[in-house]
Amino acid sequence: MMPLLQKSKTAARDWLQGIDTALLRTVAAAAALCMLLAHGFAFTNLFPNHDSTVLVFDAQWTMYVLGRWAQNLYFPLVRGKIAAPWLIGAFSIVYLALTSYCITSLLHLKKWSAALLTGLLGTCASVTAQLATYTYETDAYLLAMLLACAAVWCTERLPRLWGYLGAAVCLCGCLALYQSYIQFAVGLYLLLLLQRALQGAEWRHWLRQGVCALAALALGTALYLVSLKVSLAVTGYRLADTGNGLTQLLRLGPASVLAGIPATYGNFFKTLFGYSGWNDRGMRAATALLFVLTAAGLALRLRGRGGRMAAQVLWAVALLPLGLNVSHLLASGNVYILMQHALFLVYLVPMLLFDGAALTPADWKVGGVLVKLLCGFLILRNILCANGAYVYTKLVYDNTARQMTQIMADVGKLDGYEPGTTPVAFVGSFTDSQLAYHDPAFSRYEEGDLHQVNSAVTYDGTIKWWFQHVMGSSAAVIADSGTLIALGETPAVQAMPLYPANGYCAMVDGTAVIKLSD
């Protein structure tokens, strides 16, 4: 026992001494700067809307049935249940900096590339979507990202047994926070294989490293499945059979997986090159130029080399889009930008080719400068997009708060209404009503892929959270979609005019009804 403890103590000391403090300072500074420039408004303002109306975490049941049981530990024990924006930002910056350190130290990137990678991961559309619409989840998701990359670090830097154990625990934690972030581990393993192929790794050794990566991923997944069964057994819940649940994975067969591979590749390129609210023409052009530089760099690297090396490199490159977007395959195409954070690791490929410390000859400086400029341009556009998104979200929140206050004032004037006792029902769709916020100047956000909505209150659950957390109201609001739909189908409600016309709210069989839309 003593020799094992001594060996562990020595390993820990060696690990601490091996930390590249200069690199750590670089990524920490880049994380703080880029996150504050892009998301400082979100860190210093409160604009609850849609799912972020959960200002006090109370979604324990939801997290269990979605297989994200670790969130029920993280929020009360680490970050706290209250979704305080500044604290969310502080934790997010730390997790981003540590993630970038793991990635850049494993790939031996220079400081400029490390800073740019940090900026791309911290300002991209995935983080903006989190902070604009799912604020309380942001730091938990970035912790999942850190754990995924830490798993790869464990298998690369620790002795084999400890490496596999550490990777399994980290991957289990990642999956238990948010399953789609496993793509960071898959993508980083593939990037390491690509780098080693470019360095001329021997075929058998290279293949063995790929098998070891698969083994680590399998161990982590197995541990997660065991923990999932335990969490469900203890709570007595069952997995949700919904679009964002895990039950659909159990129905995937080999045929459906194979059939989904082309669509997964197509979605990868569509996300990076297709138009959306966050991906404007300039960003698409910059991404296209980076892909062209990547193709040119690969062609130059492989010129005059053997077929074996070319085969290894092309295999790794071909698998990378699939690995970075594997959630699309496993979720049968039901993905959105929030689940595709790992896609932005693709910008590491030109960095590896033109600025990797172990790969770049001195005469490739021009290519390295172009890569830096293009990545810097993408970061700038991300920052502008994020700030616009938060201004839009704040306007939506202010609009909803103002009108909901007026609506409840009108409800209070109804004959027979008793605050806190009389049921209150909002019938119809908030987002399709006159309550919704509309401004053509912000159409890129309302119609984009950042999951932003034109009303801070959307589905039935948000009605409860809005009145409880945002308004601090004791109104007896009905927050069950089935009940609201049934009430909307009654003749008395169908005869009512729509908000804000006179008579839009009325007492119907003892319930204060607000008719928003048909």
C-alpha positions as a printed Julia matrix, in Angstrom:
518×3 Matrix{Float64}:
   0.0    0.0     0.0
   2.78   2.43    0.92
   4.6    2.07   -2.4
   1.35   2.84   -4.22
   0.76   5.95   -2.11
   4.32   7.08   -2.65
   4.01   6.54   -6.38
   0.75   8.51   -6.46
   2.34  11.34   -4.46
   5.29  11.45   -6.86
   2.97  11.45   -9.87
   0.94  14.32   -8.39
   4.09  16.34   -7.75
   5.36  15.7   -11.27
   2.0   16.73  -12.69
   2.0   20.02  -10.81
   5.55  20.74  -11.91
   4.57  19.94  -15.5
   1.86  22.61  -15.71
   2.71  25.13  -18.39
   1.96  28.29  -16.41
   2.61  30.59  -19.38
   0.05  28.71  -21.48
  -2.4   28.64  -18.57
  -2.1   32.41  -18.13
  -2.65  32.91  -21.86
  -5.86  30.89  -22.05
  -7.14  32.34  -18.77
  -6.64  35.89  -20.05
  -8.21  35.02  -23.42
 -11.19  33.36  -21.71
 -11.83  36.34  -19.45
 -11.42  38.92  -22.22
 -13.48  37.18  -24.91
 -16.24  36.06  -22.55
 -16.63  39.54  -21.1
 -16.62  41.21  -24.51
 -19.17  38.76  -25.9
 -21.3   38.0   -22.86
 -20.62  40.76  -20.33
 -24.12  42.16  -20.89
 -25.62  38.75  -20.02
 -23.39  38.45  -16.94
 -24.5   41.82  -15.57
 -28.2   41.9   -16.48
 -31.2   39.79  -15.62
 -33.63  39.07  -18.47
 -35.36  35.75  -17.75
 -37.18  34.3   -20.74
 -38.33  30.89  -21.96
 -36.43  28.2   -20.0
 -34.33  30.78  -18.19
 -37.41  31.87  -16.24
 -36.16  29.11  -13.92
 -34.39  31.61  -11.67
 -34.3   29.08   -8.84
 -33.42  25.56   -9.97
 -36.36  23.23   -9.34
 -36.16  20.92  -12.34
 -34.97  17.84  -10.42
 -37.59  15.53  -11.91
 -36.89  16.78  -15.43
 -33.13  16.24  -15.09
 -33.59  12.68  -13.84
 -35.93  11.64  -16.67
 -33.59  13.27  -19.24
 -30.62  11.35  -17.85
 -28.87  14.5   -16.61
 -28.85  13.49  -12.96
 -25.54  15.25  -12.21
 -27.25  18.63  -12.55
 -29.21  17.77   -9.42
 -25.88  17.61   -7.59
 -24.06  20.43   -9.35
 -26.52  23.25   -8.76
 -27.2   22.8    -5.02
 -23.63  21.75   -4.12
 -21.41  23.84   -6.43
 -22.99  26.84   -8.18
 -26.05  27.24   -6.01
 -29.7   26.96   -7.04
 -30.21  30.65   -7.77
 -29.32  31.52  -11.37
 -27.19  34.57  -10.59
 -25.82  35.84  -13.94
 -22.46  37.11  -12.67
 -21.74  33.85  -10.83
 -22.72  31.85  -13.92
 -20.26  33.96  -15.9
 -17.44  33.47  -13.39
 -17.8   29.69  -13.36
 -18.11  29.61  -17.15
 -14.88  31.57  -17.64
 -12.97  29.18  -15.37
 -14.34  26.09  -17.13
 -13.55  27.55  -20.55
  -9.97  28.41  -19.57
  -9.32  24.91  -18.18
 -10.87  23.31  -21.26
  -8.65  25.32  -23.58
  -5.6   24.45  -21.51
  -6.4   20.73  -21.81
  -6.86  20.94  -25.58
  -3.91  23.18  -26.4
  -1.47  21.37  -24.13
  -2.41  18.02  -25.65
  -2.03  19.36  -29.2
   1.07  21.46  -28.4
  -0.4   24.63  -29.87
   1.4   27.95  -29.65
   0.03  30.72  -27.46
  -1.65  32.68  -30.27
  -3.52  29.6   -31.45
  -4.43  28.76  -27.85
  -5.88  32.25  -27.35
  -7.83  32.08  -30.63
  -9.25  28.64  -29.83
 -10.36  29.94  -26.44
 -12.06  32.89  -28.12
 -13.83  30.71  -30.68
 -15.16  28.28  -28.07
 -16.2   31.06  -25.71
 -17.93  33.41  -28.15
 -19.56  30.92  -30.54
 -23.29  30.63  -31.15
 -23.68  27.68  -28.76
 -22.67  29.76  -25.73
 -24.77  32.71  -26.91
 -27.82  30.43  -27.22
 -27.21  29.14  -23.7
 -26.93  32.56  -22.11
 -29.78  34.11  -24.11
 -32.35  31.4   -23.53
 -31.06  28.74  -21.08
 -29.04  30.98  -18.77
 -29.13  28.79  -15.66
 -27.65  25.83  -17.56
 -24.65  27.62  -19.13
 -21.94  26.84  -16.58
 -23.15  23.25  -16.19
 -22.82  22.71  -19.93
 -19.33  24.23  -19.99
 -18.37  21.96  -17.1
 -19.52  19.03  -19.25
 -17.21  20.36  -21.99
 -14.32  20.5   -19.52
 -14.96  16.96  -18.28
 -15.05  15.61  -21.85
 -11.64  17.15  -22.61
 -10.27  16.15  -19.21
 -11.15  12.54  -20.07
  -8.88  12.71  -23.11
  -6.17  14.35  -21.0
  -6.38  11.45  -18.51
  -5.84   8.78  -21.15
  -2.95  10.75  -22.68
  -1.08  11.89  -19.58
  -1.78   9.4   -16.79
  -0.52   5.8   -16.41
  -2.77   3.4   -18.31
  -4.94   2.12  -15.41
  -5.35   5.52  -13.78
  -5.87   7.05  -17.2
  -8.78   4.79  -18.05
 -10.34   5.18  -14.61
 -10.03   8.96  -14.74
 -11.42   9.08  -18.28
 -14.39   6.88  -17.33
 -15.29   9.1   -14.37
 -14.92  12.3   -16.4
 -16.97  10.96  -19.31
 -19.67   9.74  -16.92
 -19.85  13.21  -15.4
 -19.99  14.81  -18.84
 -22.85  12.61  -19.98
 -24.72  13.1   -16.71
 -24.59  16.89  -17.16
 -25.45  17.11  -20.88
 -24.99  14.15  -23.19
 -24.16  16.01  -26.4
 -20.88  17.33  -24.96
 -19.36  13.86  -25.36
 -18.61  15.14  -28.88
 -15.71  17.14  -27.44
 -14.0   13.92  -26.33
 -14.69  12.18  -29.65
 -13.45  15.17  -31.64
 -10.32  15.66  -29.53
  -9.37  11.98  -29.88
  -9.72  12.31  -33.66
  -7.65  15.51  -33.72
  -4.88  13.74  -31.81
  -4.98  10.89  -34.32
  -4.79  13.42  -37.16
  -1.81  15.17  -35.59
   0.06  11.91  -35.05
  -0.66  10.77  -38.58
   0.82  14.04  -39.86
   3.86  13.42  -37.69
   4.35  10.03  -39.36
   3.2    7.72  -36.56
   3.74   4.02  -37.25
   0.56   2.37  -38.48
   0.12  -0.2   -35.7
   0.87   2.28  -32.94
  -1.54   4.79  -34.49
  -4.28   2.17  -34.79
  -3.7    1.07  -31.2
  -4.21   4.65  -30.04
  -7.53   4.74  -31.87
  -8.62   1.5   -30.2
  -7.59   2.9   -26.79
  -9.71   5.99  -27.45
 -12.72   3.8   -28.28
 -12.12   1.76  -25.14
 -12.07   4.9   -22.98
 -15.29   6.15  -24.57
 -16.92   2.76  -24.05
 -15.86   2.61  -20.4
 -17.2    6.1   -19.75
 -20.49   5.29  -21.46
 -20.85   2.03  -19.52
 -20.24   3.8   -16.2
 -22.79   6.44  -17.16
 -25.41   3.81  -18.02
 -24.87   2.14  -14.65
 -25.17   5.48  -12.85
 -28.29   6.27  -14.87
 -29.95   3.02  -13.82
 -29.05   3.72  -10.19
 -30.47   7.26  -10.32
 -33.74   6.02  -11.84
 -33.99   3.13   -9.38
 -33.47   5.43   -6.4
 -35.95   8.06   -7.58
 -38.5    5.72   -9.13
 -38.62   7.76  -12.35
 -38.51   6.55  -15.96
 -36.62   8.03  -18.89
 -38.63  10.53  -20.9
 -39.73   9.38  -24.35
 -39.41  12.84  -25.9
 -37.4   14.5   -28.65
 -34.68  15.47  -26.17
 -34.83  12.22  -24.18
 -32.68   9.09  -24.25
 -35.4    6.52  -24.93
 -35.14   7.12  -28.68
 -31.53   5.86  -28.57
 -32.78   2.44  -27.51
 -34.75   2.23  -30.75
 -31.76   2.88  -32.97
 -30.72  -0.14  -34.98
 -27.73  -0.69  -37.29
 -29.79   0.15  -40.35
 -31.02   3.48  -38.97
 -27.5    4.4   -37.83
 -26.04   3.7   -41.27
 -28.88   5.56  -42.95
 -28.27   8.59  -40.72
 -24.54   8.96  -41.49
 -24.95  10.95  -44.76
 -27.41  13.31  -43.05
 -24.96  13.83  -40.19
 -22.24  14.9   -42.62
 -24.73  17.1   -44.46
 -25.83  18.79  -41.25
 -22.19  19.45  -40.28
 -21.54  21.42  -43.45
 -24.98  23.04  -43.47
 -24.42  24.37  -39.95
 -21.04  25.87  -40.85
 -21.9   27.14  -44.34
 -25.68  27.62  -44.27
 -27.35  30.9   -43.42
 -28.72  31.45  -39.92
 -29.15  34.36  -37.56
 -25.68  33.84  -36.09
 -23.84  32.79  -39.27
 -23.8   35.79  -41.57
 -22.22  36.04  -45.02
 -18.86  37.27  -43.74
 -18.57  34.4   -41.26
 -19.45  31.83  -43.89
 -16.81  33.31  -46.2
 -14.18  33.2   -43.44
 -15.03  29.58  -42.69
 -14.82  28.71  -46.38
 -11.36  30.31  -46.62
 -10.21  28.36  -43.58
 -11.41  25.15  -45.23
  -9.53  26.07  -48.4
  -6.37  26.72  -46.37
  -6.88  23.38  -44.65
  -7.17  21.54  -47.96
  -4.08  23.29  -49.31
  -2.16  22.57  -46.12
  -3.07  18.89  -46.22
  -2.09  18.61  -49.88
   1.3   20.18  -49.17
   1.84  18.0   -46.11
   1.07  14.81  -47.97
   3.03  15.64  -51.12
   5.84  13.2   -51.54
   4.8   11.13  -48.52
   3.84   7.49  -48.63
   0.37   6.14  -49.19
   0.2    4.83  -45.64
   0.51   8.29  -44.14
  -2.01   9.71  -46.6
  -4.48   6.96  -45.69
  -4.12   7.68  -41.96
  -4.55  11.41  -42.42
  -7.54  11.07  -44.73
  -9.23   8.59  -42.39
  -8.9   11.0   -39.46
 -10.09  13.97  -41.54
 -13.03  12.01  -42.95
 -14.18  10.87  -39.49
 -13.84  14.3   -37.89
 -17.21  15.77  -39.08
 -18.97  12.62  -37.92
 -17.25  12.68  -34.53
 -17.89  16.37  -33.92
 -21.56  15.99  -34.86
 -22.32  12.5   -33.58
 -25.31  13.81  -31.59
 -27.08  14.4   -34.91
 -26.68  10.72  -35.69
 -27.74   9.45  -32.26
 -30.66  11.88  -31.93
 -31.97  11.02  -35.4
 -31.4   14.57  -36.62
 -33.17  16.3   -33.72
 -30.33  18.71  -32.94
 -29.82  22.45  -32.69
 -26.85  24.75  -32.17
 -26.96  24.3   -28.39
 -26.0   20.65  -28.9
 -23.31  21.37  -31.49
 -20.72  23.3   -29.5
 -18.04  20.78  -30.46
 -18.42  21.63  -34.16
 -16.21  24.66  -33.59
 -13.25  22.39  -32.82
 -12.96  22.01  -36.6
 -11.02  25.3   -36.64
  -8.23  23.44  -34.85
  -7.33  21.65  -38.09
  -5.89  24.71  -39.87
  -4.23  25.7   -36.6
  -2.54  22.3   -36.42
  -1.36  22.61  -39.98
  -0.1   26.17  -39.9
   0.7   26.91  -36.27
   1.23  23.63  -34.43
   4.54  23.76  -32.59
   5.46  20.25  -33.67
   4.33  20.59  -37.27
   4.97  24.01  -38.75
   8.1   24.73  -40.75
   9.33  28.32  -40.71
   8.27  29.01  -44.3
   4.59  28.45  -43.45
   4.3   31.73  -41.58
   2.04  33.34  -44.19
  -0.52  30.56  -43.83
  -0.34  30.9   -40.05
  -1.01  34.64  -40.24
  -4.03  34.08  -42.5
  -5.45  31.49  -40.11
  -5.02  33.87  -37.18
  -6.69  36.76  -39.03
  -9.64  34.66  -40.15
 -10.17  33.18  -36.67
  -9.91  36.66  -35.18
 -12.55  37.88  -37.63
 -14.88  35.03  -36.6
 -14.41  35.91  -32.93
 -15.24  39.56  -33.65
 -18.41  38.62  -35.55
 -19.39  36.24  -32.73
 -18.99  39.05  -30.2
 -21.19  41.39  -32.26
 -23.83  38.68  -32.73
 -23.89  37.84  -29.01
 -24.36  41.42  -27.9
 -27.18  41.92  -30.39
 -28.82  38.74  -29.14
 -28.78  39.94  -25.54
 -30.17  43.37  -26.44
 -33.02  41.61  -28.26
 -33.66  39.27  -25.33
 -33.72  42.21  -22.9
 -36.24  44.03  -25.1
 -38.42  40.9   -25.23
 -38.23  40.53  -21.45
 -39.11  44.2   -20.82
 -42.01  43.98  -23.26
 -43.4   40.83  -21.65
 -42.98  42.18  -18.11
 -44.78  45.41  -18.96
 -47.73  43.7   -20.61
 -48.07  40.89  -18.06
 -48.23  43.52  -15.31
 -51.02  45.33  -17.17
 -52.87  42.07  -17.85
 -52.87  41.11  -14.17
 -54.07  44.62  -13.28
 -57.01  44.09  -15.67
 -57.67  40.63  -14.21
 -57.76  42.14  -10.74
 -60.7   44.33  -11.79
 -62.9   41.37  -12.81
 -65.98  40.81  -10.66
 -65.5   37.71   -8.53
 -61.74  37.56   -8.87
 -59.89  36.8    -5.63
 -56.06  37.1    -5.78
 -54.31  33.86   -4.92
 -57.57  31.87   -4.97
 -59.24  32.32   -8.35
 -57.6   30.16  -11.08
 -55.97  32.22  -13.84
 -55.71  30.74  -17.35
 -53.74  32.08  -20.31
 -55.4   30.55  -23.37
 -53.63  30.47  -26.72
 -50.05  30.98  -27.78
 -47.9   33.73  -26.26
 -45.57  33.82  -29.25
 -48.43  34.14  -31.78
 -50.26  36.85  -29.87
 -50.16  40.65  -29.71
 -48.18  40.26  -26.5
 -45.14  39.12  -28.51
 -42.33  41.54  -29.35
 -41.7   42.33  -33.02
 -39.09  44.6   -34.57
 -37.8   44.02  -38.13
 -34.41  45.35  -37.06
 -33.98  42.25  -34.88
 -35.38  39.72  -37.36
 -32.06  37.8   -37.51
 -32.56  36.87  -33.85
 -36.3   36.23  -33.86
 -36.01  34.01  -36.95
 -32.51  32.61  -36.29
 -31.19  29.42  -34.76
 -30.24  30.76  -31.33
 -33.52  29.47  -29.83
 -34.62  32.99  -29.03
 -38.33  33.7   -28.8
 -40.45  36.84  -29.05
 -42.11  36.36  -25.69
 -40.41  35.71  -22.36
 -43.28  33.38  -21.45
 -43.76  30.52  -23.89
 -45.04  27.09  -22.8
 -47.06  26.08  -19.72
 -44.05  25.52  -17.43
 -42.77  29.03  -18.01
 -46.11  30.47  -16.88
 -45.54  28.99  -13.43
 -41.89  30.1   -13.26
 -42.7   33.61  -14.49
 -45.31  34.27  -11.82
 -43.4   32.49   -9.06
 -39.84  33.69   -9.74
 -40.04  36.81  -11.9
 -43.22  38.54  -10.69
 -43.17  37.08   -7.18
 -46.93  36.71   -7.55
 -49.26  34.43   -5.63
 -51.72  34.28   -8.55
 -53.19  30.8    -8.97
 -52.08  30.42  -12.59
 -52.9   27.22  -14.44
 -49.67  25.71  -15.8
 -50.97  22.54  -17.43
 -51.19  22.51  -21.22
 -53.99  19.93  -21.32
 -56.21  21.98  -19.03
 -55.5   25.17  -20.97
 -56.26  23.54  -24.32
 -59.53  22.08  -23.03
 -60.56  25.45  -21.61
 -59.77  27.15  -24.92
 -62.18  24.82  -26.72
 -65.21  25.8   -24.64
 -67.82  27.96  -26.46
 -67.55  30.79  -23.93
 -63.81  31.18  -24.42
 -64.0   30.8   -28.19
 -66.43  33.69  -28.29
 -64.02  35.99  -26.44
 -61.98  38.6   -28.38
 -58.18  38.38  -28.49
 -55.76  40.39  -26.39
 -55.62  43.41  -26.2
 -59.19  44.03  -27.43
 -61.81  45.03  -24.9
 -63.11  41.9   -23.17
 -59.98  39.82  -23.75
 -60.1   38.75  -20.07
 -63.25  37.49  -18.37
 -64.52  35.18  -15.64
 -65.56  31.83  -17.16
 -67.02  29.27  -14.73
 -65.02  30.65  -11.84
 -61.74  30.98  -13.8
 -60.14  34.24  -14.9
 -59.4   33.61  -18.58
 -57.0   35.69  -20.69
 -57.39  34.92  -24.38
 -54.12  35.53  -26.24
 -54.77  33.82  -29.58
 -57.07  31.31  -31.28
